[in-house]
């Protein structure tokens, strides 16, 4: 796609200038029309975006889901008007009417980019830093896909990040992992404008970002003039030629060309106003009506788009040849890309349950091994806890020298792990899982929330799920975490009680393609307890996970006292409907907030745990059959 805009002739220089101004003023017009938004970033970053999209980005606007396209992530999602301007000028399905509806209800141009809402948007961004983490996941997915299907996989991942993205802690976790894995197909452009909402970056940060990324093992460069399209183009070319992931610091001015506010935080998050917008256009020599794309720019983008279409046609031919030469591998590629499960998976999971007591984390490990044997696209790992969380499947570990493995050593980077998982899933062709202790789900929660918002079918394996963790004490004993996960829209939360339910939980997680799943698993060994069905009962006990076994003991005692009792295992509480004719009691070793009002008596724990052997801690907090029975009998008197 580089042949159209070679910089040797003056007409192309003029097209560059016109295209950059087009992107700048489309953003200004969008924000002005909405009377809301962020004009400063697009005005400063337009030249680097144009250099990337006109010289390097390999894509076809008529096929935004082309599997071998380059990925572009606008991590600084508040600059969404820049992305929408690019999509519009290059011919994606984003007409002028949508630009005029910027940030309005029902438009395809929301205030921050949303995956699945706008063609060409690769991921939902806005929470700063997470776009970089997802870009790392996409770049990792490309290398892993290339290791499996080198005949038909060969693309780059690009991102534009801002100062705020690099301040966020997730940028450290993700960039460290990218450097460790040598993700040389990742090129990150840093919009180095030295401004944040409150003022100059220097008020709060004096990091040497170039030295920082070099220490991670990245290739680093600086472009002193962010308006120099040639210089940005050359820097990207050098980055692509280097085997390391690359950071290019591009020195820009926020609100470029807007007198009085350029280079200040005033340009960040407010419309320029009619007078200042008009003056900026006058100074730039821009005489076109609002929302204009001049014909030379439209023609250039059309030719670039046709070049991308030709590249996709060549790729389609390569896929057809691949299907002939390696039909089994080709079928696997298409199946995984379509997120179709392999035949026999259900039977493999059904074969997991046994009769011997074991922790549900161990049951989960058996399920995961059975699934990965049939699903090479099922990849993931843990935040340095695979032996504890049951995610050691025996699969080879992914390294910078060999990306063909299925195990990813995420390291102690929970937030980064979850962001990378999102990128792996968004890339396509992989199903991603990651694990840590349930109490540390708080570390990864922002990325989990984005997974739910983007409806990505990632799986979180969260173990050591209650105060029964014991000796590690209250820092490691989750209390409020299960309930806090249940309130996230679109997140399926499953807390199985035994082997059979754990196998069912994995089946539900893998069959689901429109959202994430959290598996809540025990550290301690559990009996293979089962629900006790009954009709016309006086008492209904509803329990989850490890408390189902406790509920069975309580049910037996109540039955001996002459009560008709039903025991319900509510692995997915959202499906539980209490019996209006019975006295209902919930048992869960966690917060009772979500149970109150649902049942007549909610038995749980609404305080932090205590250090000690797990069984003693459970007893100390009232989780014994005798203590539960006494509380129920007190309410029945």
Secondary structure, 3 states (H helix, E strand, C coil): CCCCCCCCCHHHHHHHHHHHHHHHHHHHHHHHHHCCCCHHHHHHHHHHHHHHHHHCCCCCCCCCCCCCCCEEEECCHHHHHHHHHHHHHHCCCCCHHHHHCCCCCCCCCCCCCCCCCCCCCCCCCCCCCHHHHHHHHHHHHHHHHHHHCCCCCCCCEEEEEEHHHHHCHHHHHHHHHHHHHCCCCEEEEEEECCEECCEEHHHCCCCCHHHHHHHCCCEEEEECCCCCHHHHHHHHHHHHHCCCCEEEEEECCCCCCCCCCCCCHHHCCCCCCHHHHHHHHHHHCCCCCCCCCCHHHHHHHHHHHHHHHHHHHHHHHHHHHHHHHCHHHHHHHHHHHCCCCCCCHHHHHHCCCCCCCECHHHHHHHHHHHHHHHCCCEEEEECCCHHHHCCCCCCCECECCECCCCEEECCCCHHHHHHHHHHHHHHCCCEEEEEEEHHHHHHHHHHHHHHHHHCCCCEEEEECCCHHHCCCCCCCCCCCHHHHHHCCCCCEEECCCCHHHHHHHHHHHHHCCCCCEEEECCCCCECCCCCECCCCCCEEEEECCCHHHHHHHHHHHHHHCCCCEEEEECCCHHHCCCCCCCEEEEECCCCCCCCECCECEEECCCCCCCCCCHHHHHHHCCCCHHHHHHHHHHHHC
